[in-house]
Amino acid sequence: MAESKLSELSMDFAVNISKLCDSIKICEKLAGHDGVWYATNIEIHDYVKAFRTLHVSADGRRAFNPTAQRLWFNYNDKNYKIEPGQSLFTD
């Protein structure tokens, strides 16, 4: 019984090491690029929470950012940045 548990632990460890190596490879590819946002989990959480409060008109042409955070979004294949407390009219 103990050998089977040890064997299971060894397999789990090998799988986890493999996943870690894959993660490291992905991080190495993403490192050092200006277009990548390097953020902590809480920064991502706070951004998503702020983004969800963005007010967009029914036709999608006007947006209002009620938060204290700069937000970005894409509309009709064009990227937009909207500052805190600002309204923006899209093309």
VOROKE-529757 format. One line per field, with one value per residue: residue in one letter; residue number from 1; x, y, z of N, C-alpha, C, O in turn. Coordinates in pm, 1 decimal, decimal comma, m for minus. Example, Ala and Ser with C-alpha at 12.3 -4.5 7.8 and 13.67 -1.06 7.14 Angstrom:
<atoms>
code	[A S] .
pos	[1 2] .
nX	[1319,0 1285,0] .
nY	[m569,0 m225,0] .
nZ	[780,0 708,0] .
caX	[1230,0 1367,0] .
caY	[m450,0 m106,0] .
caZ	[780,0 714,0] .
cX	[1320,0 1290,0] .
cY	[m330,0 3,0] .
cZ	[780,0 787,0] .
oX	[1423,6 1340,9] .
oY	[m331,9 113,8] .
oZ	[846,5 803,9] .
</atoms>
This chain:
<atoms>
code	[M A E S K L S E L S M D F A V N I S K L C D S I K I C E K L A G H D G V W Y A T N I E I H D Y V K A F R T L H V S A D G R R A F N P T A Q R L W F N Y N D K N Y K I E P G Q S L F T D] .
pos	[1 2 3 4 5 6 7 8 9 10 11 12 13 14 15 16 17 18 19 20 21 22 23 24 25 26 27 28 29 30 31 32 33 34 35 36 37 38 39 40 41 42 43 44 45 46 47 48 49 50 51 52 53 54 55 56 57 58 59 60 61 62 63 64 65 66 67 68 69 70 71 72 73 74 75 76 77 78 79 80 81 82 83 84 85 86 87 88 89 90 91] .
nX	[81,8 190,5 387,5 237,3 117,2 346,9 429,5 216,6 252,4 500,0 435,7 249,8 419,9 596,7 422,9 347,8 596,4 641,0 431,1 510,1 748,4 645,0 503,6 713,8 845,3 652,1 643,0 902,3 888,5 710,4 837,0 985,9 855,9 709,1 436,3 307,2 127,0 249,8 129,7 8,4 m201,5 m398,1 m393,3 m491,5 m745,2 m854,5 m854,6 m1029,8 m1262,0 m1301,2 m1329,1 m1568,9 m1748,4 m1760,1 m1948,4 m2142,7 m2297,9 m2611,5 m2576,2 m2307,6 m2128,4 m2058,0 m1877,8 m1837,2 m1620,0 m1648,1 m1466,1 m1158,4 m950,4 m748,7 m878,2 m885,8 m1025,0 m1161,4 m1323,9 m1501,5 m1267,2 m1075,8 m854,9 m912,8 m848,9 m958,1 m973,8 m986,1 m1306,6 m1382,3 m1558,0 m1599,5 m1615,7 m1662,6 m1534,0] .
nY	[m119,4 127,6 156,9 196,0 443,1 602,9 576,4 704,0 963,5 1023,2 1023,5 1236,5 1443,7 1446,2 1520,9 1775,9 1907,4 1902,1 2066,9 2304,0 2355,0 2404,0 2639,6 2810,0 2825,6 2960,7 3204,5 3296,5 3347,9 3560,8 3758,1 4080,9 4231,0 4522,8 4540,2 4376,7 4336,6 4322,2 4196,6 4161,7 3917,6 4054,3 4306,4 4247,4 4153,7 4389,9 4554,5 4419,4 4433,2 4713,5 4753,1 4626,2 4809,8 5006,1 5230,8 5193,8 5317,8 5222,8 5197,9 5163,0 5366,0 5560,5 5592,0 5583,4 5624,5 5550,7 5503,4 5521,3 5445,7 5411,0 5283,3 5041,8 4950,6 4765,6 4851,1 4792,5 4696,5 4883,3 5023,6 5176,9 5419,0 5516,8 5767,4 5803,7 5898,2 6014,9 6072,2 5915,9 5928,3 5705,8 5625,6] .
nZ	[0,0 81,4 m110,8 m341,5 m288,6 m279,3 m542,2 m673,6 m573,3 m687,2 m959,8 m963,9 m887,1 m1105,6 m1312,4 m1221,7 m1228,0 m1501,6 m1591,0 m1467,0 m1602,8 m1859,0 m1803,5 m1736,3 m1982,6 m2135,0 m1995,3 m2041,9 m2315,3 m2316,9 m2174,9 m2140,2 m2338,0 m2465,1 m2515,8 m2339,1 m2043,3 m1732,6 m1456,2 m1119,7 m955,9 m805,3 m923,0 m1177,5 m1105,4 m990,0 m1216,5 m1393,9 m1243,9 m1241,8 m1518,1 m1569,7 m1477,7 m1663,3 m1850,2 m2131,2 m2420,0 m2579,5 m2855,9 m2865,9 m2917,7 m2736,7 m2437,2 m2084,3 m1816,4 m1494,5 m1296,5 m1100,2 m1249,6 m1541,5 m1842,7 m2108,3 m2424,3 m2701,3 m2995,7 m3285,0 m3412,3 m3334,6 m3099,6 m2784,7 m2529,1 m2215,8 m1985,2 m1622,4 m1499,3 m1737,1 m2050,0 m2367,6 m2716,5 m2974,3 m3302,8] .
caX	[0,0 277,9 456,3 144,3 104,4 471,8 426,5 121,5 317,0 605,3 369,9 196,2 534,2 646,4 324,7 357,9 722,3 619,3 346,8 592,5 840,2 564,8 475,9 839,1 868,3 557,5 687,9 1023,1 847,3 638,4 921,0 1056,2 779,9 637,2 292,7 255,9 105,1 297,2 44,6 m19,8 m340,9 m488,0 m401,8 m584,2 m877,5 m901,7 m880,5 m1152,1 m1372,7 m1321,4 m1376,3 m1710,1 m1832,7 m1759,1 m2082,8 m2139,1 m2431,0 m2672,9 m2518,8 m2165,2 m2046,1 m2018,3 m1839,3 m1802,7 m1541,7 m1676,7 m1366,8 m1035,7 m847,0 m748,6 m925,7 m870,7 m1118,8 m1156,8 m1456,1 m1486,6 m1125,5 m992,3 m829,3 m942,0 m809,3 m1048,3 m919,2 m1083,1 m1406,3 m1398,3 m1643,4 m1528,5 m1700,6 m1587,8 m1553,3] .
caY	[0,0 244,5 171,1 252,1 585,9 665,5 579,2 809,3 1090,8 1043,2 1060,4 1371,0 1534,4 1454,5 1598,7 1915,1 1961,4 1923,0 2186,8 2417,9 2381,3 2467,1 2776,5 2885,7 2850,7 3065,8 3330,2 3339,9 3403,8 3686,2 3852,6 4188,9 4291,1 4643,1 4523,2 4281,4 4395,2 4234,1 4235,4 4063,3 3871,2 4157,8 4412,2 4198,2 4152,5 4527,8 4606,5 4356,0 4492,1 4849,0 4743,1 4585,9 4925,9 5097,1 5254,4 5203,6 5345,1 5110,5 5183,8 5135,4 5478,1 5645,9 5519,5 5664,8 5551,3 5607,7 5456,8 5599,8 5372,3 5419,4 5158,6 5024,8 4856,8 4757,6 4862,5 4792,6 4672,4 4997,5 5029,1 5303,8 5438,6 5613,3 5809,6 5803,8 6004,2 6074,9 6012,4 5899,7 5897,2 5623,7 5657,3] .
caZ	[0,0 89,7 m239,5 m439,3 m256,0 m321,5 m687,8 m709,8 m544,4 m786,7 m1084,9 m945,7 m887,1 m1243,1 m1388,6 m1177,1 m1280,0 m1644,7 m1603,8 m1428,6 m1714,3 m1964,5 m1759,2 m1747,3 m2126,3 m2175,7 m1934,1 m2112,5 m2444,6 m2293,7 m2101,1 m2207,1 m2448,1 m2423,6 m2532,1 m2240,5 m1911,8 m1626,5 m1343,7 m1015,4 m956,8 m753,8 m1024,5 m1280,3 m1042,5 m979,0 m1351,4 m1444,8 m1166,2 m1294,7 m1656,5 m1566,8 m1444,7 m1778,3 m1904,1 m2277,4 m2475,3 m2650,4 m2990,2 m2851,4 m2966,4 m2625,1 m2316,8 m1967,8 m1717,7 m1363,1 m1200,5 m1083,4 m1322,9 m1687,5 m1901,9 m2252,0 m2485,1 m2846,8 m3057,4 m3431,7 m3444,4 m3298,7 m2955,9 m2720,5 m2390,0 m2152,5 m1856,6 m1511,2 m1495,8 m1869,0 m2152,9 m2493,4 m2830,9 m3069,2 m3445,8] .
cX	[86,2 350,3 364,8 124,3 229,0 476,5 331,8 182,9 425,4 545,7 314,1 307,8 586,4 553,2 335,5 485,9 707,4 536,4 425,7 688,8 766,9 536,6 600,4 868,1 777,4 602,9 812,5 988,0 780,8 725,7 981,4 984,4 699,0 485,3 229,7 242,7 146,4 226,7 32,3 m166,4 m435,9 m499,8 m498,2 m726,5 m935,2 m935,2 m1011,1 m1274,0 m1404,0 m1379,8 m1524,9 m1802,9 m1835,3 m1901,0 m2070,9 m2282,0 m2481,3 m2613,0 m2366,8 m2073,9 m1998,7 m1987,5 m1805,3 m1732,7 m1565,0 m1571,3 m1249,9 m919,5 m860,9 m788,6 m902,7 m978,4 m1106,1 m1300,3 m1435,0 m1339,6 m1035,6 m977,5 m853,1 m890,3 m903,0 m997,6 m1027,3 m1177,1 m1436,6 m1500,8 m1564,7 m1630,2 m1615,9 m1618,7 m1664,3] .
cY	[126,0 267,0 233,9 401,3 662,2 678,3 689,6 947,4 1122,1 1087,4 1202,6 1474,8 1554,0 1539,1 1746,1 1980,7 1990,9 2048,7 2312,1 2454,6 2448,9 2613,3 2863,9 2919,4 2963,2 3200,6 3383,3 3403,3 3540,2 3795,1 3959,0 4253,8 4410,0 4626,5 4425,9 4352,0 4292,1 4276,1 4122,5 4021,0 3980,9 4274,0 4372,0 4199,2 4293,7 4586,7 4549,7 4413,4 4633,1 4843,1 4708,7 4701,4 5029,0 5108,6 5275,0 5224,4 5225,5 5089,8 5160,2 5250,4 5570,6 5558,7 5619,3 5577,1 5613,3 5574,0 5554,5 5537,0 5392,8 5282,2 5158,6 4929,0 4864,3 4763,0 4877,0 4786,0 4793,4 5001,2 5169,5 5301,8 5544,0 5641,2 5806,5 5923,9 6068,0 5999,7 6009,2 5865,0 5821,3 5666,1 5573,1] .
cZ	[0,0 m42,5 m343,3 m415,1 m301,3 m473,2 m737,5 m687,1 m646,4 m919,9 m1076,9 m951,2 m1029,0 m1329,8 m1351,7 m1227,4 m1429,1 m1669,1 m1569,0 m1541,2 m1830,3 m1930,0 m1771,8 m1892,7 m2177,2 m2121,7 m2003,8 m2247,3 m2428,1 m2232,4 m2192,1 m2323,6 m2396,6 m2428,8 m2433,8 m2106,1 m1808,1 m1498,2 m1243,3 m1026,8 m909,5 m852,0 m1136,3 m1226,8 m1037,1 m1116,0 m1407,4 m1373,0 m1217,9 m1435,4 m1661,5 m1532,9 m1556,6 m1833,4 m2054,7 m2327,0 m2555,5 m2789,2 m2986,6 m2888,9 m2854,9 m2504,7 m2207,0 m1866,1 m1580,1 m1257,4 m1189,3 m1159,6 m1473,3 m1741,9 m2052,5 m2301,6 m2635,8 m2897,7 m3207,2 m3474,6 m3421,2 m3146,7 m2902,8 m2576,6 m2333,7 m2011,2 m1748,2 m1516,7 m1630,5 m1953,2 m2282,0 m2601,0 m2931,2 m3212,2 m3505,2] .
oX	[57,9 372,5 409,0 115,3 218,6 522,3 364,0 168,0 440,1 598,1 328,7 292,4 617,0 599,1 332,7 484,2 755,9 568,1 410,2 708,0 820,4 544,5 591,6 911,1 821,1 601,7 825,7 1050,5 793,2 690,4 1022,2 1047,0 628,6 413,6 110,8 335,6 84,5 259,9 44,0 m244,5 m543,0 m606,7 m577,0 m818,7 m1050,4 m1033,0 m1093,0 m1377,0 m1520,8 m1470,2 m1597,5 m1923,4 m1905,8 m1966,0 m1997,9 m2374,9 m2403,6 m2600,5 m2304,6 m1952,0 m1908,3 m2060,4 m1751,3 m1780,2 m1508,0 m1585,9 m1243,9 m803,6 m971,9 m740,7 m900,5 m1018,5 m1047,4 m1387,2 m1359,4 m1295,1 m929,6 m1075,1 m818,3 m888,1 m925,2 m981,1 m1146,4 m1133,2 m1510,3 m1527,2 m1474,2 m1719,4 m1508,4 m1718,0 m1694,6] .
oY	[220,6 381,2 315,6 478,4 772,5 779,6 760,5 1037,2 1237,3 1177,7 1280,4 1580,6 1666,5 1619,5 1832,4 2097,8 2093,3 2128,0 2415,3 2572,5 2540,5 2700,6 2979,3 3030,7 3049,8 3300,1 3504,3 3501,1 3626,1 3912,9 3931,3 4325,9 4398,8 4692,3 4395,9 4418,8 4186,2 4378,6 4004,7 4082,6 3998,7 4334,2 4454,0 4241,6 4315,6 4660,3 4623,6 4438,9 4667,9 4919,8 4757,3 4692,8 5129,3 5007,5 5362,9 5157,4 5138,1 4976,2 5139,7 5233,1 5651,3 5464,4 5726,6 5468,3 5718,3 5612,2 5655,7 5571,5 5392,1 5178,9 5264,1 4837,3 4957,7 4689,9 4963,4 4860,6 4804,1 4984,0 5268,4 5197,5 5648,0 5550,4 5806,6 6037,3 6166,5 5881,4 6089,9 5782,9 5867,7 5734,2 5585,7] .
oZ	[m73,5 m82,7 m424,0 m510,7 m355,1 m526,2 m832,8 m770,0 m687,4 m985,2 m1171,1 m1012,2 m1068,5 m1410,9 m1439,6 m1265,5 m1477,3 m1757,8 m1634,3 m1571,0 m1892,6 m2016,4 m1813,7 m1922,8 m2253,0 m2194,1 m2022,3 m2288,4 m2515,4 m2238,2 m2304,9 m2401,3 m2296,3 m2353,5 m2444,2 m2060,6 m1797,3 m1438,8 m1276,9 m1099,3 m967,5 m862,8 m1183,5 m1296,6 m1074,6 m1129,9 m1462,0 m1435,4 m1235,5 m1468,2 m1748,2 m1556,5 m1546,1 m1860,0 m2100,3 m2282,1 m2594,2 m2835,0 m3090,8 m2891,5 m2876,4 m2473,8 m2233,8 m1833,4 m1550,4 m1141,3 m1259,2 m1136,5 m1526,4 m1695,1 m2115,7 m2230,0 m2690,3 m2850,2 m3251,7 m3561,9 m3482,9 m3073,7 m2967,2 m2511,3 m2395,7 m1929,8 m1779,2 m1536,2 m1636,5 m1931,8 m2303,1 m2579,8 m2969,2 m3238,0 m3623,8] .
</atoms>
